[in-house]
């Protein structure tokens, strides 16, 4: 493993108990950072922190609970250290259905978690990063946010919104040496696949020239550089992890 230097950094990882978040947490720790995993699944957090060891801690919090996020951030800053890295990987796929059959409550749920939740957690960490004139943020979007997928309008809309937020916020805080970027992964073998149909998974795979799922460690490798001091210029940008599906 090519070790990116994250020594002395404190990272918050939302959705950190599994999938992309857990893979990135492992890579951050291997590169010298301390990591606080944020997730709403207390039992999964217990298992994840046990796996990661002494450099990992956790906060049981829902990404849609702004006050809870603020309290978690204050706790990490006091007990672990100044938060200099945020990886936001919390999210859901939502149900698959045509737009005219899509439930209003389900639409609101997907937008609240994927888009509003991203706004909430970024809003919580930004003030202290600005005060210290340093920060690195990566928000996970999706190729669906670029291209859309049929029968998944809520997910596509929420992830497209994340891209707009990243581009705006990255420009706002660039003068504080805070880099805010997004990644757009294709289908990966994570728990989110349990939320969609086999037919939908096959459709997604058929569009990837590589012909396979993204591996979570591949994503973690890219993110590790994006949250490092070596990424000293690029911000408000979108990095593709689609295996050739999207080339922009």
N, C-alpha and C positions, 0 to 999 in steps of 0.2 A: 504494500500500500504506500503510495506517495503521500507522505504526511504533510498536510497543510498546517501551518502554524496558527493554532488558536489558543496558545498558552495565555493564561490570565483573563480569558474571556468567560463571560457568563451568558449562557444561551437559554432562552425560553422556547420550548417546543410544544405547540398546541397539537392536539390529537396525537400526543407523544407515546401513548401506551401501545401502539401497534402500527403496522404498515409503514408508510413513508416517514412518519414522525419518529418512530422507534429506530428505523435504519439510520436516519440523520443523527439522532442522539448518539448512537454508537460511534458514528464517524466523528462527531464533534469531540467526544470524550477521547477517542484514539488520537485526536489532534491536539489535545491539551486543555480543552474547555471543561468547565463545570456546567451541568445541564439540569434545568428544572422542567420536568414533564408536566404538562397541563392536560387533563382529560376529565371527562365526566364519569368514567368507569373506574371506580375506586379499586375494584379487585384486579383489573388489568394493570392499573398503575402499580399496585403492590408487586405484581409479577415482573413488570418491566424494570422497576428500580432495583429489584433483587438481581435481575440479570445484568444490569449495567454496573452495579457496584457502588463504591463509596462516593464517586464523583457525580452521582445522580440523586436528585430529590424530586418530590412531586407535590402537586396541588390538585385536589379534586375540585374541578370548576367546569361549568357549562359556558361555552363560548358566546352564548346569547345572554348571559347574565353579566351586564356591564359592571355592576357594583362588585360582584364576585371576582371578576377579572382584575379590577383595581385593587381589591384586597389581596389577591394572590400576588400581584406585582409588588406591592408594598412589603409583603412577607419575604419574597425572594430577595429584594434589595437589602433588607435588613439582615437576613440570615445567611445568604449566599454571597451577595455582592452586587455591584451595579450591573444591570442588564444591558449588554452591548449587542446581543444577537437575538433576533426573533425569527423563528421558522414557524409559519402558520400553516399547518396541514390538516386542521380539523375540517370536516366536511361530510356531506352525505350525497348519495346519488339521487335519491327520490324515486318516485314511481315512474314507470313507463306507461304512457297513455297519450293518445292524440290530444291536441290542444283543446278541442271542443268538448273533451271528456275529462279534462284534467281538473281534479278537485280544487276548489279555492283554498281550503285549509292546507292541502298538501303543497300548493304553489307557495303560500306564505311561509310554510315551514322550511322549504328548501332555500328560499331567498333569505329568510331570517338567519339560518345557520351559515350558509355559504358566503353570502355577500355582507349582510349586516354584521355577522360575527367577525368577519375579516376587518370591517371598519372599527368595531368595538376594540378588538385587541390591538390594532395599530394605534388607535387613539390613546389607549392606556400607556403604551411604552414610549411613544414619541416625546412627550415633554421631558423626561429624564435624559433621553438621548440628546435632545437639543441642548439641554443645560450643560452636558459634558462634551458637546461638539463631536460626537462620534456615535455611529450605530450601523448595523447591517441587518436588513430585513429581507426575507424572502417569503412571498405569499404563493401558495400553490394554487394554480388555476387548472386548466385542462385544454386539450386540443378542441374540446367541445366549445370552449369559450371563443375560439377562433372561427370554427366552421359550423357549429351546431350539429346536433344529431336528431333524427326524426323520433318522435314520441318521447323526447326528453327536453322539452322546451324550458322547463324551470331550471334544470341543471345547467343547460347551455347559457341561459340568460344570467344566472347567478355567477357563473365563471367568467363570462364576458364582462360583467360588472367589476369583477376583481381586477381584470386587466386595466380598465379605465381608472380605477382607484389607484393602482400602482403607478400608472403613468402620471397622474396628477400629483400624488403624494411625493413621488421621487423628485419631481421638479420643485416642489415646495421646500423640501428639506435638504436639497443638495448642498447649499451653502454651509450646512452644519456638519459636513462630512458624514452624512447618513445616506447610505445607498439602499434604495428600495427597488427590488426587482421581483419578477414573477417567473415561474417555470410552468410549462404547459406539457405535462406528461400524457402519453397515450395510456392504453389499458395496461395495468400492472396486476400482478397476482396478489391482491390485498383483500381485506375483509369487505371492501365496498362492492366487490363482485357478487356478494351474497344478496345484494339488494336488487339485482337486475336479472333478466331472463337469460337462459342459455342462448336463445336466438339472438339476443342483443349482443352478447359477448362474441358470438361467431361473426356477426356483422362488423363489430369493431375490429376484430383480428383480420378480417378480410381486407381492411383498408390500410394495414401496416405493411409496407414493403419488406421489412425485416422478417415478417411472418411469425412473430412471437410476442409474448408479453414483455413489457419493460420489467427489469429486475430492480428491486428497491435499492440495492447497493449502487446501481448505476446512477440513480437519481441522487443518492447521498453524495456521490463523488462530485457531481456538478455543484450541488448546494454548498459543500464544504469550501469550495473556492469563492463562491458568491458572498459568503459571510465572513471571509477573511480580509485582512488588511491589504492583501495583494490585489483585491478588487477595489482599487483606489480611484477609479474614474467612472466606471459604468453604472448608471442608475436609470430608473424609469423605463426599464427594458424588459423584454420577454424572451426567455430562453427555451428553445424547443427540445422536447424529449419524446418525439413521436415515432422514432424508427423510420423516418422518411415520409410519414403521412403528410405532414405540413412542412413547407420549406420557406416559411416567412415568419 
